[in-house]
Amino acid sequence: MVKFKSLKTFLAALALSVTFTSSAFAASYTVVSGDSLYKIGKTFNISSDNLMKTNNMKGTAICPGQVLNVPCATYSVKSGDSLYLIAKRYGISLYNLRVANNKWTDDIYPGQVLNLPGINNSGTSQNSSTSNNSNTAKPVIGYSVSDLDLLARLVTAEAQDQPYGAQVAVAAVVVNRVESSEFPNTISAVINQRIDGYYQFTPVLNGWINKPATETAKKAAKEALYGSDQSKGALFYFDDTATNQWLWSKPITARIGGMVFVK
């Protein structure tokens, strides 16, 4: 047994020991419906096998509400923080930050503890081979200054009176269309698209698309371009007072404010 000269020395050594034994898995994640070990592992940069070993699991079955130990640093929210700023500060995608914390609204409060997927307790990337690129978040699709302005103007025209989350979701629908093989592959082409002679977005038809974008809409557009998708994969959106049965027949992915988002 190691003898210590003083209680103070002993406690300091004990604290150091605890720090090192717990730092590898300092965070926890609560399983939600639709999760799998593969998906969780991909978010936190750990293999399914290692995730099973870490949590003493004998099989891959998981259930909603189950709490798993995961390898990442945590962050205590401070006054003035936002999810976007936290993600940018640590060079992780906003989407992964949301997934890692099951956080699909923008409401956070000082003292709230968030998981930082892909970041170790020293505040750096867990994957050294990609550390040179980890400090710069990348957009999910390419865009120009004019693309950003056009997208922000669409958000302004469609959702200026809606919650911020709905504005991000409107922009995300355009991003999702650009990524889909069913629609054009640029922001401008998606927004200006006509199918069978009908404009896909009403503001293009009525001219509201030409109104200047609000600062909030610009922020929402950029957040969507960098991976935030509060529409949860939607390709269409509409007002909840709409009577179009074709739209209502589609699977609803999200409802935010007075807007409905569907695939």
C-alpha positions as CSV (number, residue, x, y, z in Angstrom):
1,M,0.0,0.0,0.0
2,V,1.3,3.5,-0.9
3,K,1.6,5.7,2.1
4,F,0.9,9.5,1.9
5,K,2.5,12.1,4.1
6,S,-0.7,14.0,4.5
7,L,-4.5,13.7,4.0
8,K,-4.2,16.6,1.5
9,T,-1.7,14.6,-0.6
10,F,-3.9,11.6,-0.5
11,L,-7.0,13.4,-1.6
12,A,-5.1,15.1,-4.4
13,A,-3.9,11.7,-5.7
14,L,-7.4,10.2,-5.4
15,A,-8.9,13.1,-7.3
16,L,-6.3,12.7,-10.1
17,S,-7.0,9.0,-10.2
18,V,-10.7,9.5,-10.6
19,T,-10.1,12.1,-13.3
20,F,-8.1,9.7,-15.4
21,T,-10.3,6.6,-15.0
22,S,-13.5,8.5,-15.8
23,S,-12.3,10.8,-18.6
24,A,-12.6,8.2,-21.4
25,F,-16.3,7.9,-21.0
26,A,-17.4,11.1,-19.3
27,A,-20.8,11.4,-21.1
28,S,-24.0,9.5,-21.3
29,Y,-26.6,9.2,-24.1
30,T,-30.2,8.2,-23.8
31,V,-31.5,5.9,-26.6
32,V,-34.4,7.2,-28.6
33,S,-36.8,5.4,-31.0
34,G,-35.1,4.4,-34.2
35,D,-31.6,4.3,-32.7
36,S,-29.1,1.4,-33.3
37,L,-25.7,0.8,-31.9
38,Y,-24.3,1.6,-35.4
39,K,-26.0,5.0,-35.6
40,I,-25.0,5.9,-32.0
41,G,-21.4,4.7,-32.7
42,K,-21.2,6.8,-35.8
43,T,-22.3,9.9,-33.9
44,F,-19.7,9.4,-31.2
45,N,-16.9,8.0,-33.3
46,I,-16.8,4.5,-31.7
47,S,-17.4,1.1,-33.1
48,S,-20.5,-0.9,-32.2
49,D,-18.3,-3.6,-30.7
50,N,-16.5,-1.1,-28.4
51,L,-19.8,0.5,-27.5
52,M,-21.1,-2.9,-26.4
53,K,-17.9,-3.6,-24.4
54,T,-18.0,-0.2,-22.7
55,N,-21.6,-0.8,-21.6
56,N,-21.1,-4.5,-20.7
57,M,-23.7,-5.5,-23.3
58,K,-24.1,-9.1,-24.5
59,G,-26.1,-8.2,-27.6
60,T,-26.9,-5.4,-29.9
61,A,-30.5,-4.9,-28.7
62,I,-31.3,-1.5,-27.3
63,C,-34.5,0.2,-26.3
64,P,-35.8,3.8,-26.0
65,G,-34.9,5.3,-22.6
66,Q,-31.8,3.1,-22.1
67,V,-28.8,5.1,-21.0
68,L,-25.4,4.3,-22.6
69,N,-21.9,5.5,-21.7
70,V,-20.3,7.2,-24.6
71,P,-16.8,8.6,-25.3
72,C,-16.9,12.4,-25.5
73,A,-16.3,15.6,-23.6
74,T,-19.2,17.5,-22.2
75,Y,-19.9,21.2,-22.2
76,S,-21.7,23.4,-19.7
77,V,-23.8,26.0,-21.4
78,K,-23.0,29.6,-20.6
79,S,-25.0,32.8,-20.9
80,G,-25.1,33.9,-24.6
81,D,-24.4,30.5,-26.0
82,S,-26.4,28.9,-28.8
83,L,-26.2,25.4,-30.3
84,Y,-24.8,26.9,-33.5
85,L,-22.1,28.8,-31.7
86,I,-21.1,25.8,-29.6
87,A,-20.9,23.5,-32.7
88,K,-18.8,26.1,-34.5
89,R,-16.5,26.6,-31.5
90,Y,-15.7,22.9,-31.4
91,G,-15.6,22.3,-35.1
92,I,-18.5,19.7,-35.1
93,S,-21.6,19.7,-37.2
94,L,-24.7,21.2,-35.7
95,Y,-26.7,18.2,-36.8
96,N,-24.3,15.8,-34.8
97,L,-24.6,18.1,-31.8
98,R,-28.4,17.8,-31.9
99,V,-28.3,14.0,-32.4
100,A,-25.8,13.5,-29.6
101,N,-28.1,15.4,-27.2
102,N,-31.5,14.5,-28.7
103,K,-31.9,18.2,-29.0
104,W,-34.2,19.3,-31.8
105,T,-35.2,22.8,-30.5
106,D,-32.9,25.8,-29.9
107,D,-33.8,26.3,-26.3
108,I,-30.7,25.9,-24.0
109,Y,-30.0,27.4,-20.6
110,P,-26.9,28.3,-18.6
111,G,-25.6,25.3,-16.7
112,Q,-27.2,22.7,-19.1
113,V,-24.7,20.0,-19.9
114,L,-24.3,19.0,-23.6
115,N,-22.4,16.1,-25.1
116,L,-19.7,17.1,-27.6
117,P,-19.5,14.2,-30.1
118,G,-16.1,13.5,-31.5
119,I,-14.4,15.8,-28.9
120,N,-12.3,14.4,-26.1
121,N,-11.8,15.9,-22.7
122,S,-8.8,18.0,-23.8
123,G,-11.2,19.8,-26.2
124,T,-9.7,18.3,-29.4
125,S,-10.9,15.8,-32.0
126,Q,-10.8,12.2,-30.9
127,N,-9.7,11.2,-34.4
128,S,-6.1,12.5,-34.8
129,S,-6.1,11.7,-38.5
130,T,-8.8,14.3,-39.2
131,S,-7.8,16.8,-36.5
132,N,-6.5,19.3,-39.0
133,N,-9.9,19.5,-40.5
134,S,-12.0,19.3,-37.3
135,N,-11.8,23.0,-36.5
136,T,-13.7,24.1,-39.6
137,A,-17.3,23.0,-40.0
138,K,-18.2,22.2,-43.6
139,P,-21.6,22.8,-45.3
140,V,-23.5,19.8,-46.3
141,I,-24.0,21.1,-49.8
142,G,-22.0,23.7,-51.8
143,Y,-23.4,27.2,-52.0
144,S,-22.5,30.7,-53.1
145,V,-23.2,34.1,-51.5
146,S,-26.1,34.5,-53.9
147,D,-27.4,31.0,-53.0
148,L,-27.4,31.9,-49.3
149,D,-29.2,35.2,-50.0
150,L,-31.8,33.4,-52.2
151,L,-32.4,30.7,-49.5
152,A,-32.7,33.4,-46.8
153,R,-35.2,35.3,-48.9
154,L,-37.3,32.2,-49.3
155,V,-37.2,31.6,-45.5
156,T,-38.3,35.2,-44.9
157,A,-41.2,34.9,-47.4
158,E,-42.4,31.6,-46.1
159,A,-41.8,31.7,-42.4
160,Q,-41.0,35.1,-41.1
161,D,-43.8,35.0,-38.6
162,Q,-42.9,31.4,-37.5
163,P,-40.6,30.2,-34.7
164,Y,-36.9,30.1,-35.5
165,G,-37.0,26.3,-35.7
166,A,-39.5,26.5,-38.5
167,Q,-37.3,28.9,-40.4
168,V,-34.4,26.5,-40.1
169,A,-36.7,23.6,-41.2
170,V,-37.9,25.6,-44.3
171,A,-34.2,26.1,-45.4
172,A,-33.5,22.4,-44.6
173,V,-36.3,21.3,-47.0
174,V,-34.4,23.1,-49.8
175,V,-31.1,21.4,-48.8
176,N,-32.8,18.0,-48.6
177,R,-34.2,18.6,-52.2
178,V,-30.7,19.5,-53.4
179,E,-29.4,16.2,-51.9
180,S,-32.3,14.2,-53.3
181,S,-32.1,12.6,-56.8
182,E,-35.8,13.6,-57.3
183,F,-35.0,17.3,-57.5
184,P,-32.4,19.6,-59.1
185,N,-29.0,19.7,-57.6
186,T,-28.5,23.4,-56.8
187,I,-30.3,25.8,-54.5
188,S,-31.3,28.2,-57.2
189,A,-32.7,25.4,-59.4
190,V,-34.7,23.9,-56.5
191,I,-36.2,27.2,-55.5
192,N,-37.1,28.2,-59.0
193,Q,-38.3,24.8,-60.2
194,R,-41.6,24.3,-62.0
195,I,-43.3,21.0,-62.3
196,D,-46.0,20.7,-64.9
197,G,-46.0,24.4,-65.1
198,Y,-46.5,24.9,-61.4
199,Y,-43.9,26.7,-59.2
200,Q,-42.8,24.6,-56.3
201,F,-42.6,27.6,-54.0
202,T,-45.3,30.2,-53.9
203,P,-43.0,33.2,-53.1
204,V,-41.4,32.7,-56.5
205,L,-44.8,33.0,-58.1
206,N,-46.1,36.0,-56.2
207,G,-42.8,37.9,-56.1
208,W,-42.3,37.8,-52.4
209,I,-39.0,36.0,-53.0
210,N,-37.6,39.4,-54.1
211,K,-38.1,41.0,-50.6
212,P,-34.9,41.4,-48.6
213,A,-34.1,38.6,-46.2
214,T,-34.2,39.2,-42.4
215,E,-31.1,38.7,-40.3
216,T,-32.9,35.8,-38.5
217,A,-33.6,34.1,-41.9
218,K,-30.0,34.5,-42.9
219,K,-28.9,32.8,-39.7
220,A,-31.5,30.0,-40.2
221,A,-30.5,29.4,-43.8
222,K,-26.8,29.1,-42.8
223,E,-27.6,26.8,-40.0
224,A,-29.4,24.5,-42.4
225,L,-26.6,24.6,-44.9
226,Y,-24.3,23.4,-42.1
227,G,-26.3,20.4,-41.2
228,S,-29.2,21.4,-39.0
229,D,-32.4,19.7,-40.2
230,Q,-35.3,20.4,-37.9
231,S,-37.6,19.2,-40.7
232,K,-36.1,15.7,-40.0
233,G,-35.6,14.9,-43.7
234,A,-38.8,16.6,-45.1
235,L,-39.1,17.4,-48.8
236,F,-42.3,19.4,-48.5
237,Y,-43.8,21.9,-46.1
238,F,-47.2,23.7,-45.8
239,D,-49.4,25.7,-43.5
240,D,-51.4,23.7,-41.0
241,T,-54.6,25.3,-42.4
242,A,-54.0,23.8,-45.9
243,T,-56.7,21.5,-47.3
244,N,-54.5,19.8,-49.9
245,Q,-55.1,16.1,-49.2
246,W,-52.1,15.0,-51.3
247,L,-49.8,16.9,-48.9
248,W,-51.7,15.7,-45.8
249,S,-51.4,12.1,-47.0
250,K,-47.6,12.2,-46.8
251,P,-45.7,11.0,-43.7
252,I,-45.3,13.9,-41.3
253,T,-41.8,14.4,-40.0
254,A,-42.2,17.5,-37.9
255,R,-44.7,20.2,-36.9
256,I,-43.2,23.5,-35.8
257,G,-45.4,26.6,-35.1
258,G,-48.1,26.7,-37.8
259,M,-46.1,24.7,-40.3
260,V,-46.1,21.0,-41.2
261,F,-43.2,19.2,-42.7
262,V,-43.6,15.9,-44.7
263,K,-41.6,13.5,-46.9
